[in-house]
């Protein structure tokens, strides 16, 4: 889960990110805090509304009652749409530092759903939940959605390099609310879909669908890790900064 290249494959992934980000810049929207620094955030892009329309037509979305949706810019509209569709949305704070929030359209007034879907607004109207509380809220989460820096046709993501989605999967897997039947979807622009054939790590969470501004691509046999947190692979400082990791360690999971 380290963001630092330690072998040729890690260096290759870093080169892929740099290449894709240079192409992506022409269709991506800057962030108010990070401008076009794609190592700090997952950008929204031209056509993300079309990607949202394609995603909500998938059975995995239609059948889900509660959905984990990452706090990425390109899926803010999806978070809003999910609330309008009556679905509960589980989301993490930036960098997972303050853990998870649940957005429940039955508890949040409709006029505040759009605010709830925005990273800076969800903490004002959503409910903070611990991992233990998540286990009581849902016995099973059937769908997880994320943005990413790039992805190949095997569903292997090349994100910012910090492994946050892998951590989110591992934490939810460790408390038993996701498993290998849980489907995962990456939302990206067409220019972020690559033919690169790389081997994933044990902790890489593959995606069952890649949804772009133009199409929905189904992935066969997407990798779903069952290893939980690999503690000695965490980036320096994560144990101190990521609230749910401390909780999980205390649980002895």
C-alpha positions in Angstrom: 0.0 0.0 0.0 3.1 2.2 0.0 3.1 5.1 -2.5 6.9 4.8 -3.0 8.2 2.8 -6.0 10.1 -0.2 -4.5 10.4 -2.4 -7.7 10.2 -2.0 -11.5 6.5 -2.5 -11.5 5.9 0.3 -9.0 8.1 2.5 -11.1 6.1 1.5 -14.2 2.8 2.4 -12.5 4.2 5.8 -11.6 5.2 6.4 -15.2 1.7 5.3 -16.3 0.1 7.8 -13.9 2.3 10.6 -15.2 1.5 9.8 -18.8 -2.2 9.5 -18.3 -2.4 12.7 -16.1 -0.7 14.7 -18.9 -3.5 13.6 -21.3 -6.2 13.8 -18.7 -5.5 17.5 -18.0 -7.3 18.6 -21.2 -10.7 17.1 -20.0 -10.3 17.3 -16.2 -11.6 20.1 -13.9 -9.2 21.6 -11.4 -9.8 21.4 -7.7 -10.1 24.5 -5.6 -7.3 23.3 -3.2 -5.0 21.3 -5.5 -5.5 22.8 -9.0 -4.3 20.0 -11.4 -2.2 18.1 -8.8 -3.6 14.7 -9.5 -1.4 13.1 -6.9 -3.6 14.8 -4.3 -7.1 14.2 -5.6 -9.2 12.4 -8.2 -10.5 15.0 -10.6 -13.9 15.5 -12.1 -13.9 15.4 -15.9 -16.0 16.4 -18.9 -18.6 13.7 -19.4 -18.8 12.5 -15.8 -22.6 13.1 -15.9 -22.8 10.6 -18.8 -20.8 8.1 -16.8 -23.2 8.5 -13.9 -26.2 7.8 -16.2 -24.5 4.6 -17.4 -23.6 3.5 -13.9 -27.1 3.9 -12.4 -28.5 1.7 -15.2 -26.4 -1.3 -14.0 -28.1 -4.0 -11.9 -25.4 -3.7 -9.3 -26.5 -0.1 -8.6 -30.3 -0.8 -9.0 -30.1 -3.7 -6.5 -28.0 -1.9 -3.9 -29.6 -0.4 -0.7 -26.4 0.9 0.7 -23.4 1.9 -1.5 -19.9 2.8 -0.6 -18.9 5.8 -2.8 -15.4 7.2 -2.5 -15.0 10.9 -1.8 -13.7 11.6 -5.3 -14.7 14.7 -7.3 -15.8 12.7 -10.4 -18.5 10.8 -8.4 -19.9 13.7 -6.5 -22.9 13.7 -8.9 -23.3 9.9 -8.2 -23.5 10.5 -4.5 -26.2 13.1 -5.1 -28.1 10.8 -7.5 -27.9 7.9 -5.0 -29.5 10.0 -2.3 -32.3 11.0 -4.7 -32.8 7.3 -5.5 -33.3 6.6 -1.8 -30.0 4.8 -1.2 -27.8 5.2 1.8 -24.3 6.3 0.9 -21.2 5.3 2.9 -18.3 7.6 2.3 -14.9 8.4 3.8 -13.4 11.8 4.6 -10.4 13.0 2.7 -7.5 10.6 3.2 -9.8 8.6 5.5 -8.4 10.8 8.4 -11.7 11.3 10.1 -13.1 8.0 9.1 -16.5 7.1 7.6 -19.8 9.0 7.3 -23.2 7.6 6.4 -25.5 9.8 4.3 -29.1 8.6 4.8 -31.8 10.3 2.7 -34.4 9.5 5.3 -32.5 11.5 7.9 -31.2 14.3 5.7 -33.7 16.9 4.3 -34.0 16.7 0.5 -32.9 20.3 0.1 -29.5 19.3 1.7 -28.8 16.2 -0.4 -26.6 18.1 -2.8 -24.6 19.6 0.1 -24.3 16.1 1.6 -22.8 14.8 -1.6 -20.0 17.3 -1.5 -16.8 16.4 0.5 -16.9 19.6 2.5 -20.6 19.3 3.2 -21.1 15.7 4.1 -19.6 16.2 7.6 -22.1 19.0 8.3 -25.2 16.9 7.5 -24.1 13.3 7.5 -23.5 11.0 10.5 -20.0 9.9 11.5 -19.9 6.1 12.0 -17.2 3.9 13.5 -16.3 0.5 12.0 -18.3 -1.1 14.8 -21.3 1.0 13.9 -21.0 0.2 10.2 -21.3 -3.5 11.1 -24.6 -2.7 12.8 -25.9 -0.5 9.9 -25.4 -3.1 7.2 -24.9 -6.9 7.2 -23.6 -6.6 3.6 -22.5 -3.9 1.2 -23.0 -5.1 -2.3 -21.4 -2.2 -4.2 -18.3 0.0 -3.9 -17.6 2.8 -6.3 -14.4 4.8 -6.8 -12.6 7.2 -9.1 -9.0 6.5 -10.1 -6.1 7.9 -12.0 -6.1 5.1 -14.6 -7.3 1.6 -15.0 -6.7 -1.3 -17.4 -9.1 -3.9 -18.9 -8.4 -6.3 -16.1 -9.9 -3.9 -13.6 -6.5 -3.0 -12.1 -6.4 0.6 -10.9 -3.5 3.0 -10.9 -4.6 5.6 -8.5 -2.8 8.4 -6.7 -0.5 5.9 -5.2 -1.7 6.0 -1.6 -4.0 2.9 -1.8 -7.0 4.5 -0.1 -9.6 2.4 -1.9 -7.6 -0.7 -1.1 -7.6 0.3 2.5 -11.3 1.1 2.5 -12.0 -2.4 1.0 -9.7 -4.1 3.5 -11.3 -2.3 6.5 -14.8 -3.2 5.4 -13.7 -6.7 4.6 -12.2 -7.1 8.0 -15.5 -6.3 9.7 -17.4 -8.6 7.4 -19.6 -6.2 5.5 -18.0 -6.7 2.1 -16.8 -10.0 0.6 -15.8 -11.4 -2.8 -19.4 -11.1 -4.0 -19.3 -7.3 -3.4 -19.1 -5.6 -6.8 -16.8 -2.7 -7.4 -16.9 0.0 -10.1 -14.3 2.6 -11.3 -15.6 5.8 -12.9 -13.1 7.3 -15.3 -12.8 9.3 -18.6 -12.1 7.2 -21.7 -8.5 8.5 -21.8 -7.9 6.9 -18.5 -8.6 3.3 -19.8 -5.4 1.6 -20.7 -4.2 -1.6 -22.4 -1.3 -2.0 -20.0 -1.0 -5.6 -18.7 0.4 -5.4 -15.1 0.4 -7.8 -12.2 -1.6 -6.6 -9.2 -0.4 -6.8 -5.6 -2.1 -9.0 -3.0 -4.0 -6.0 -1.7 -5.1 -4.5 -5.0 -8.9 -4.4 -5.2 -10.0 -5.0 -8.8 -13.1 -3.5 -10.4 -15.9 -5.5 -11.9 -16.9 -2.6 -14.1 -15.1 0.3 -15.6 -17.6 3.1 -16.4 -16.5 5.9 -18.6 -18.2 8.9 -20.3 -18.9 6.6 -23.3 -19.4 3.0 -22.1 -19.6 0.5 -19.3 -17.0 -2.2 -19.5 -17.5 -5.5 -17.7 -14.4 -7.1 -16.3 -14.2 -10.9 -16.0 -12.7 -12.3 -12.7 -11.7 -9.0 -11.1 -9.3 -9.6 -8.2 -10.9 -9.2 -4.8 -8.4 -9.4 -1.9 -9.2 -11.4 1.2 -6.1 -10.5 3.2 -7.5 -7.6 5.1 -5.0 -5.0 6.3 -1.4 -5.9 5.7 0.0 -3.8 8.6 3.6 -3.7 7.6 2.8 -2.4 4.1 1.1 0.8 5.4 2.6 4.1 4.5 4.5 5.9 7.2 2.1 7.9 9.4 -1.1 6.1 8.3 -1.6 4.4 11.7 -1.4 7.8 13.3 -3.5 9.7 10.8 -6.3 7.2 9.8 -8.9 7.0 12.5 -10.5 3.6 11.5 -7.1 1.9 11.3 -6.5 2.7 15.0 -10.0 1.3 15.7 -9.4 -1.8 13.7 -6.1 -2.5 15.4 -7.8 -2.1 18.8 -10.4 -4.6 17.7 -7.6 -7.1 17.1 -8.9 -7.8 13.6 
